[in-house]
Amino acid sequence: MLKLAVVGSRSAYGWLAGIAGGVAVGVCLLLLLWGGANGLSTRDDRGAWLRETGRPSVAASPTEDPTTSGPGTPVPLTADTVLMEANPVEVFHDQLINRRDVAALGTTTVKIPGIGNPPAPGRYYASPALQRLIESTPRDELGDRFGTFAGTIDAAALPGPDSLIVVTGTPEAELRQNGRASLVSDFTTDPYGGSAAAYSTVLSIGAIAVFFPVLLLISIVTGLGAAQRRERFATLRLIGASPQVVSRIAAVETAVPSLIGAVLGVVLALVLRPAAAQIPVNGTRMFAADLATGWVAAAAVVAVVVAASALVAGQRTARAGIGPLGVTRAMHEKTPTMWRSVPLLAGLVAMITAVLMIRLGEAGLLWLTSPLLILGFLLILVGIVVIGPWLTRLVSRIGLRQARSAAGVIAASRILKTPVATFRAVSGLVIAVFVVSVFAGGSSIIESTEVRPARPGLLQPTSLHATVGTGHTPAQAAEVARQAMELPGIRSATVGYGPGALSGPDAGPEIYLRSADAAGLGFEDIPATKTVAVDASFLHYWTKQPLALTPEPAANLDGLAPVVIVLGTDGTPAAMDRARTALNGSVITAIPATSTLDVNLQSSTRLIQGLAVLAYLGMFVAIAIAGLSLAVATASAILDRKRVLGLMRLMGMPVSVLRRIITREAAVPLLTVLLLSGGLGFLVAWLMVTFIDDTYRMTWPAPKYFMALGLSLLLALGAVTATFGLIRGNTAMTATRFE
């Protein structure tokens, strides 16, 4: 039996190689995607310590009036705690740096992941990528922010090789100055905080969306050469082989190349793992070891693929009813009804129900939301394939009534008779459009905040401002401004004054400044007084309407303290980084320098937008597999009907008419479900991101989405056109000699 399965003609070796190659590609993609999913989880676990927020370092005094605000009592450092501040706006060249400033006692027992003992004041530990950046950049743009290099952070505490992380040692008094530091005794291992279930659900749905087309690819290639093999099986039946023996031969001859292909796929995944690790996700690549699935998982994939391929091949052969003269009975399709819409509707109901539970705050049922979303997505995915034949049949009935040519009548009649088989040919491409739409919708999310434009009366995007701590004199602030003005690219340095720190209990509603400095902030209508005032919201990125200056008596600066320093730059990255380094390196700065452009880097949508690379990679996989699916299915349809098509040619029908028939049979089911598939994709994307956070909103799809749709249609056209050569070769006069 094994010899019968693997020995044959040159064409037999061709389809054996095709099955092996297709399975190799499918298994390789399965293992890489599996490894990628595990790698994302492992990477997030390594970086979980960066989410540690600790507990307040200031306690309210028990004698204070709870109705009044004022300074609390500092909680003293102990041996089992460290004082830590997470700087949310440490930026270099539009790259966000994860900075942690730490103060600890010499006897501390707290260990920082990847470092061990906290660094001494004035020293820092950096990730290898950040240290390389520091060493290759002028110190006044980056290195002067951190101090003296003490060592690198171990890879076990880094999300990826490109992670930019720094832990600096800082005096305790400096950290307590702004009240934003917290006490930490241990570091969290939860990478997502309260959003763990939401992000895990989204990643699971994304994995299913990519796995489905890969499984489709394996299913397709194991059917290669099925039409030609049926003739060989008919010969075996003619010489006395039973249907059971023929089914076993079909299973073995599919299992052998599938096994070879699956093993090659494992080797190919191992070879491509370092290259796949170079794909950046959320700002960093992955370590190659993150993509490893283990030999047990690889063996399980090989076993499942080979077993499934053999079982499906044997079952298809048994159902085909192959006798001594070929297929002796036709497989009649059951007419599809509107009941086929049930899985699709059930999937939509499940996903909508999950989102409503979240929005309505049904706490007792929150555990159901993730399973409902995943189940709903699977039902929609299957429902599109199930409802497709019914919709195709409805359209074909209309097309048959409107047909005005032989090609139109024949194509519509076949679709009406075999809607399931006809739609199966394009189901891969329909699923690809759905998956592409889901990915495009998810990657188009932006937070409901926008960078404000550069207008007079608003803080300019090329400016940076830093809050000055309490207890510092105007002379100290003026000296910082003077030193900053000596740096290249710095065009203005303005000191703002107030009754107290901007965020403290004594903060005033306005910032006072000298009128001579107002032009450096972008103001045009400046009152003719020595001192002017502007509302403190001038510094906030969410302020959209321009603010006006109000004249103030010069005496108002008397007794006021410096509260903010604003540096205007020429807008170049180097100048922005010099200004940021000058402000952050100053001893009077309480809250690090920031600009209105930093809002995008701090956006909570960075995780989802960082997955855009994977999303478009998933689009490519889905579209490529769909093109192959359509080509193989169309070719199989031609080979299965070569005698019928041959009789048409024998009666005088031109080859061009046969080509139009094949084209219509592919175009009608594809166009029937295309819009439905795309619309459902965006609806599912909206439901998923609403499940995470209702502050997200989807924008118009990026041009890449329309390019992906165009590529899908081009692949469909190319797949059908590629089979035209089979029509002439398989509809010759010899094709009609079947009795």
C-alpha positions, 0 to 999 in steps of 0.5 A, spaced: 500 500 500 505 504 501 508 503 494 502 504 491 501 511 495 508 514 493 510 511 486 507 513 480 508 518 474 511 524 474 505 528 475 504 524 481 510 526 484 508 533 482 502 533 486 506 529 492 511 535 492 505 540 492 502 537 498 509 536 502 510 544 500 504 546 502 504 543 508 511 545 510 509 552 509 502 551 513 506 548 519 511 553 519 506 559 519 503 555 525 509 554 529 511 561 528 504 564 530 504 560 536 511 562 538 509 569 537 503 569 541 507 565 547 513 570 545 508 576 546 506 573 553 513 572 555 515 579 553 509 582 557 511 578 563 518 580 563 516 588 563 511 587 568 515 590 573 515 597 570 507 597 571 509 597 579 505 603 582 507 602 589 503 605 595 503 613 597 509 616 600 505 621 604 500 620 609 495 624 612 496 627 619 491 624 623 490 631 626 488 635 620 482 637 618 479 632 613 475 638 609 482 642 608 488 640 604 495 641 606 502 637 606 501 630 609 506 627 613 512 623 609 512 616 610 519 614 612 524 609 608 525 602 611 530 597 610 524 593 606 522 599 602 525 604 596 522 610 594 521 610 586 518 615 581 516 613 574 517 619 569 512 618 564 515 623 559 522 621 558 523 622 551 528 622 546 527 623 538 520 621 539 522 615 543 519 614 550 524 612 555 522 608 561 525 611 567 525 610 574 528 614 579 530 610 586 532 612 593 533 607 598 537 606 605 544 603 604 541 597 608 535 596 603 533 589 602 529 590 596 531 588 589 530 591 583 529 586 577 535 586 572 539 590 577 539 587 584 541 593 589 538 600 587 543 604 584 547 610 589 545 617 587 548 620 581 549 613 578 544 609 573 543 602 570 540 602 563 538 597 558 543 595 553 539 599 547 539 605 551 546 605 553 548 604 546 544 610 544 547 614 550 554 613 548 552 615 540 549 621 542 552 628 545 551 628 552 547 634 552 542 631 548 541 625 553 547 622 557 547 628 562 540 626 564 542 620 568 549 621 571 554 616 571 553 609 568 553 603 573 551 597 569 546 594 564 539 591 566 539 584 565 535 581 559 531 577 564 527 584 566 527 587 559 521 586 554 525 586 548 532 587 545 530 594 543 527 596 550 529 603 552 529 603 560 533 606 565 533 606 573 537 612 576 539 613 583 536 619 586 537 623 593 531 622 597 530 629 598 529 630 591 524 625 590 520 627 595 520 634 593 514 633 588 510 628 592 509 624 586 514 618 588 511 612 591 514 607 596 515 600 593 517 593 597 516 588 591 514 589 584 508 586 580 508 580 576 501 582 572 503 585 566 496 589 564 494 591 571 486 591 571 486 590 563 489 583 563 483 580 561 481 585 555 488 585 552 488 577 553 482 576 549 484 581 544 490 577 542 486 571 542 481 573 537 487 576 533 491 569 533 484 565 531 483 570 525 490 568 523 490 561 525 484 560 521 487 561 514 493 557 515 489 551 517 485 553 511 491 552 507 493 546 509 486 543 508 487 546 501 493 543 499 492 536 501 486 536 496 491 537 490 491 532 485 484 529 487 481 529 480 487 526 477 487 521 483 480 519 482 482 516 475 487 512 478 483 509 484 478 507 479 483 503 476 484 500 482 477 498 483 477 495 476 482 490 478 478 488 484 480 493 490 475 494 495 472 501 497 475 500 504 482 499 501 482 505 496 480 509 502 486 507 506 490 508 500 488 515 499 489 516 506 496 513 506 498 517 500 496 523 503 499 522 510 506 520 507 507 527 503 504 531 509 509 528 514 514 530 510 512 537 509 510 537 516 517 535 518 520 540 513 515 545 516 518 544 523 525 545 520 523 551 516 520 555 522 527 553 526 531 557 521 526 563 520 525 564 527 531 569 528 528 573 522 521 573 525 524 575 531 526 582 528 519 584 526 518 590 531 511 590 536 510 596 540 516 599 539 521 593 540 523 586 537 523 580 540 528 575 543 529 569 538 528 564 544 521 568 545 518 564 539 520 557 541 514 553 542 518 547 544 519 540 541 513 537 544 508 542 541 512 541 534 511 534 535 503 535 537 502 540 531 506 534 526 501 529 529 495 533 528 496 535 521 498 528 518 492 525 522 487 530 520 490 530 513 489 522 512 482 522 515 480 527 511 483 524 504 480 517 506 473 520 508 473 524 501 475 518 497 469 514 501 464 519 500 466 520 492 463 513 491 469 511 486 467 505 482 471 501 476 468 506 471 470 512 475 465 516 480 458 512 479 454 517 483 453 524 483 454 528 490 447 532 490 447 538 494 442 540 499 439 546 498 441 552 503 436 555 507 436 562 511 437 557 517 444 558 515 444 565 518 444 562 525 451 562 526 453 569 524 447 572 528 449 568 534 456 570 534 454 577 533 449 577 539 454 574 543 459 579 542 454 585 543 452 581 549 459 581 552 460 589 550 453 591 554 455 587 560 462 591 560 458 598 559 452 596 564 457 594 569 454 587 570 459 585 576 457 578 577 457 576 569 464 580 568 467 573 567 463 571 562 465 577 557 471 574 555 469 567 553 463 570 549 467 575 545 472 569 543 466 564 542 462 570 538 468 571 534 469 564 532 461 563 530 462 569 526 468 566 522 464 560 521 458 563 520 460 567 514 462 561 511 456 557 512 451 563 510 455 564 503 452 559 499 445 561 501 446 568 499 450 566 493 444 562 491 439 568 492 444 572 487 444 566 482 437 566 481 437 573 480 442 572 475 439 567 471 433 571 470 437 577 468 442 572 464 443 574 456 449 570 454 450 563 454 456 564 459 451 567 464 446 562 463 451 556 464 454 559 470 448 561 474 445 555 473 451 551 476 451 556 481 444 555 483 445 547 483 451 547 487 452 553 491 456 550 496 461 547 492 461 554 488 462 558 494 467 554 497 472 556 492 472 563 494 471 562 501 478 563 503 478 570 500 472 572 503 475 570 510 481 574 508 477 580 507 473 579 513 480 578 517 483 584 513 478 588 515 478 586 523 485 588 523 485 594 519 479 597 524 483 595 530 490 598 528 486 605 526 484 606 533 486 613 536 485 615 543 480 621 543 485 626 544 489 630 539 495 634 538 493 642 538 495 646 532 501 651 533 497 658 534 498 664 538 495 664 545 497 656 545 503 653 547 507 652 541 509 644 539 516 646 539 516 648 546 518 644 552 516 646 559 518 644 566 515 645 573 519 648 578 519 645 585 518 649 592 523 653 595 527 655 589 529 662 588 527 667 582 535 667 581 536 660 581 530 659 575 533 665 572 540 662 572 537 655 569 534 660 563 540 663 562 544 657 561 539 654 557 539 660 552 547 658 551 545 651 548 544 651 540 537 651 537 534 654 544 530 661 541 527 663 548 527 661 555 521 664 559 520 663 567 513 663 569 511 666 577 506 664 581 504 664 589 506 657 589 507 650 586 503 649 580 500 643 583 500 644 590 495 647 595 497 654 594 497 654 586 494 660 583 489 660 577 494 664 573 502 664 571 505 671 571 511 673 567 515 679 564 511 682 558 518 682 554 518 674 555 511 673 552 513 673 545 517 667 546 511 663 548 508 665 541 503 671 544 502 676 539 497 681 542 501 683 548 499 689 553 503 695 554 505 693 561 512 690 564 508 684 567 502 680 564 498 674 566 495 668 563 491 662 565 495 656 568 491 652 563 496 655 557 500 649 559 495 643 558 495 640 552 487 639 552 487 647 552 484 648 544 482 655 544 487 660 544 488 664 551 489 672 552 494 675 556 492 680 561 496 686 564 498 686 571 502 691 575 509 690 576 509 689 583 505 683 582 512 679 581 514 681 588 513 675 593 512 670 587 516 664 586 518 661 580 513 655 578 515 654 571 520 654 566 518 654 558 524 653 553 522 655 546 526 651 540 527 651 533 523 644 532 529 640 531 530 633 534 537 635 537 534 642 540 528 639 543 533 634 546 538 639 549 532 643 552 529 637 555 536 635 558 537 642 560 531 642 564 531 635 567 538 635 569 536 642 573 536 641 581 530 646 581 525 641 576 520 638 580 516 635 574 520 633 568 520 637 561 514 635 557 511 638 550 504 638 547 507 633 542 509 628 548 501 626 548 501 621 543 507 617 546 503 617 553 497 615 549 494 608 552 493 606 545 500 605 544 499 597 545 494 596 540 497 601 535 504 597 536 500 591 534 499 594 527 505 591 524 502 584 526 496 586 524 498 587 517 502 581 517 496 577 518 493 581 512 498 578 508 498 571 510 490 571 509 490 574 503 496 570 500 493 563 502 486 566 500 489 567 493 492 560 493 485 557 495 482 560 489 487 558 484 487 550 487 479 550 488 478 553 481 483 548 478 479 542 481 473 545 479 475 545 471 478 538 472 472 535 475 468 538 470 473 536 464 468 531 460 462 536 461 466 542 458 469 537 453 463 536 450 461 543 450 467 544 446 465 538 442 459 542 440 462 548 438 463 552 444 469 557 443 474 556 449 473 564 450 466 562 452 468 557 457 473 562 460 467 567 461 463 561 465 469 560 470 470 567 471 463 568 473 462 562 477 468 565 481 466 572 481 458 572 483 459 568 490 465 573 491 462 579 490 456 577 493 459 576 500 465 581 499 461 587 502 458 583 508 465 580 510 468 587 510 462 590 514 462 585 519 470 586 520 469 593 522 463 591 526 467 586 530 473 591 530 469 596 534 466 591 538 473 589 541 476 595 542 470 598 545 470 592 550 477 594 552 476 602 553 470 606 550 474 612 550 477 609 543 474 611 537 476 608 530 478 612 524 477 612 517 482 606 514 489 607 513 491 607 505 494 600 507 487 597 508 485 599 501 491 597 498 490 590 501 483 590 498 486 591 491 491 586 492 485 581 494 482 582 488 488 582 484 490 575 487 483 573 485 483 575 478 490 572 477 488 566 481 482 565 476 486 567 470 492 562 472 487 556 471 485 558 463 491 554 461 487 548 464 481 549 460 484 548 453 488 542 455 483 538 459 477 540 454 480 536 448 476 531 444 480 525 448 476 528 455 470 526 452 472 518 451 469 516 458 465 510 456 
